[in-house]
Structures are given as structure tokens and as C-alpha cells.
Amino acid sequence: MANYEENRIITSTLAYAYPDTQRNAVDGVTMRVKNGEFLAILGHNGSGKSTLAKLFNALYVPTKGTVWVCGLDTKDDDLVFDIRQHAGMVFQNPDNQIVATVVEEDVAFGLENNGVDPKEIRVRIDDALAAVNMTKHAKKAPHMLSGGQKQRVAIAGVLAMKPDVIILDESTAMLDPSGRAEVMNTVHRLNKEEGISVVIITHYMAEAATADYVIVMDEGKIALSGTPREVFAKVDTVRSLGLDVPPMTDLAHMLRESGVNVRRDVLTVDEMVEEVCRLSSSI
């Protein structure tokens, strides 16, 4: 097994089958999440991406193969508590994760259950809410918050546990564009400033385009992997897997098919502007 200080999550020939099913939902996956990495996992519905996320957090136990989280084997029942300290999970619907009637009490919930000293709890609540820019909402009722704010509270609750990895399982799926932006800005900042590894399971190609590395799942297996540029440049392959590509990558693809010599790995509006300026200057 590779050094867990360099790799927060490591899987080896990982497989998982739901009870009473013949087909593996995750089938022979070997991969790793590096220390400080921002990893996006994509795939159409039923591809195995959310199952993989739950295996990372020991919510599911492998049928075959192994998952190590910070060096801990998820098959060891005695280590489940420790594993979830290292790898915190944020789910799709924040209402299902928020349990208290006051924001700061919700952030404290997991800490109190784990017997953390009250003085330490106060420090961790303040630090976690500050990290997600929710300090001024500490005394509010969660039901008074927007969807994006609720999800940031859910992230704060995970963050207060001081995890090495945060796993977001389609955590922006129920949010409007502004809520999605709030959550993505928050997790990117935590990744860059705090060095927390982030795994995001998402349907949004624009979110995946901001990751360090992308994995595309299909029928429980890894169908594609690489940097966002490497993966999304394979437009036809990505589409054959039931996914789309970022809008500017799509535009670059259409231009190339029309005979315009633009880069095939364009991801952003700024990069497309650069390409247009480059072509204009050569006329």
C-alpha cells in the first residue's frame, strides 16, 4: 500500500454489489485520492459514482478488494469511527444532514457525540463557521437559510471534525446556480487554504472542469481518467458515456469540425477569447 500521507484514499480492485443483485455497482476500481487533491468523479445515473463515494466513507463495505482511508482499512468494523473522522461526507440534501434548530448547535452535534471537551467545541464551531463564511448566521435557525447556506452549514459540521478528506456526494444538485457557486467557492477555498483533499461527485461539467483530476465512471468501472483538459478534449468519448462537456469545450469542438483551428482542450470563456484573438491576429 502506498504512503497514506501522500494518498488520503486508496482503493485496490474494489468491488461492491448491492444485496440480491448479480451485477457489481462498483467493479474492479483501483485509484487514489492524493493529499491536497481536488478530484471530480463523473458518470451517468447508475454508473457507480455515488456507490464509490459511500465506500470511501465506510457507509458500504467492499464485496471484494480494499479501501484504505488515511491508512485505515474500511473492512475493519473497529475502525469505522476513526475512518469517518478522517473522511467527512456531505450529502445531496442538506435538510437530511442538519439535525439542530440553531446553526451553531448543528455544527456542535458531532463534536458533542464524540465527547470533545466543551472549550474545544466552542473553538471548533467558531473556526468551522468562519471557514465557510457563516459566522454571522451562527444563532439563526437553519430553516431560515437559503439552500446554499444550509449546505455550507452541513460542510461546517463536517469541517469541525477536522477531516483529511471531504466527500461531496452530488451536494450541489438541489441548489440554484448561486447556491452551487457558494458551495463550490467554499470547498475550493478549503482545498487551497486548508490543504483538505476534496472528492466531488457531480453531474455538472463546469464543476468538474475546476478539479485537479477527473474520473469518469461507467457500469461500475473507470472509463476515463486524467486532468479536466485531457478528459474533456475527448468530446465524442465523453458523450458516448452519456455525459456532456463544458460549454466552451463544446464550442471548440464545433469550430474544429467546421475547419477552424482552435485548441481542442479549451475549458473556459477566457481561453476561448484567447483563441479568437489568436486567430484574429493571424488573419
C-alpha positions, 0 to 999 in steps of 0.5 A, spaced: 500 500 500 502 506 498 504 512 503 497 514 506 500 521 507 501 522 500 494 518 498 488 520 503 484 514 499 486 508 496 482 503 493 485 496 490 480 492 485 474 494 489 468 491 488 461 492 491 454 489 489 448 491 492 444 485 496 440 480 491 443 483 485 448 479 480 451 485 477 457 489 481 455 497 482 462 498 483 467 493 479 474 492 479 476 500 481 483 501 483 485 509 484 487 514 489 485 520 492 492 524 493 493 529 499 491 536 497 487 533 491 481 536 488 478 530 484 471 530 480 468 523 479 463 523 473 458 518 470 451 517 468 445 515 473 447 508 475 454 508 473 457 507 480 459 514 482 455 515 488 456 507 490 464 509 490 463 515 494 459 511 500 465 506 500 470 511 501 466 513 507 465 506 510 457 507 509 458 500 504 463 495 505 467 492 499 464 485 496 471 484 494 478 488 494 480 494 499 479 501 501 484 504 505 482 511 508 488 515 511 491 508 512 485 505 515 482 499 512 474 500 511 473 492 512 475 493 519 468 494 523 473 497 529 475 502 525 469 505 522 469 511 527 476 513 526 475 512 518 469 517 518 473 522 522 478 522 517 473 522 511 467 527 512 461 526 507 456 531 505 450 529 502 445 531 496 440 534 501 442 538 506 435 538 510 437 530 511 444 532 514 442 538 519 439 535 525 439 542 530 434 548 530 440 553 531 446 553 526 451 553 531 448 547 535 448 543 528 455 544 527 456 542 535 452 535 534 458 531 532 463 534 536 458 533 542 457 525 540 464 524 540 465 527 547 470 533 545 471 537 551 466 543 551 472 549 550 474 545 544 467 545 541 466 552 542 473 553 538 471 548 533 464 551 531 467 558 531 473 556 526 468 551 522 463 557 521 468 562 519 471 557 514 465 557 510 463 564 511 457 563 516 459 566 522 454 571 522 448 566 521 451 562 527 444 563 532 439 563 526 435 557 525 437 553 519 430 553 516 431 560 515 437 559 510 437 559 503 439 552 500 446 554 499 447 556 506 444 550 509 449 546 505 455 550 507 452 549 514 452 541 513 460 542 510 461 546 517 459 540 521 463 536 517 469 541 517 469 541 525 471 534 525 477 536 522 477 531 516 483 529 511 478 528 506 471 531 504 466 527 500 461 531 496 456 526 494 452 530 488 451 536 494 450 541 489 444 538 485 438 541 489 441 548 489 440 554 484 446 556 480 448 561 486 447 556 491 452 551 487 457 557 486 457 558 494 458 551 495 463 550 490 467 557 492 467 554 499 470 547 498 475 550 493 477 555 498 478 549 503 482 545 498 487 551 497 487 554 504 486 548 508 490 543 504 483 538 505 483 533 499 476 534 496 472 528 492 466 531 488 461 527 485 457 531 480 453 531 474 455 538 472 461 539 467 463 546 469 464 543 476 468 538 474 472 542 469 475 546 476 478 539 479 485 537 479 483 530 476 477 527 473 474 520 473 469 518 469 465 512 471 461 507 467 457 500 469 461 500 475 468 501 472 473 507 470 472 509 463 476 515 463 481 518 467 486 524 467 486 532 468 479 536 466 483 538 459 485 531 457 478 528 459 474 533 456 478 534 449 475 527 448 468 530 446 465 524 442 468 519 448 465 523 453 458 523 450 458 516 448 458 515 456 452 519 456 455 525 459 456 532 456 462 537 456 463 544 458 460 549 454 466 552 451 469 545 450 463 544 446 464 550 442 471 548 440 469 542 438 464 545 433 469 550 430 474 544 429 469 540 425 467 546 421 475 547 419 477 552 424 483 551 428 482 552 435 485 548 441 481 542 442 482 542 450 479 549 451 475 549 458 473 556 459 470 563 456 477 566 457 481 561 453 476 561 448 477 569 447 484 567 447 483 563 441 479 568 437 484 573 438 489 568 436 486 567 430 484 574 429 491 576 429 493 571 424 488 573 419 
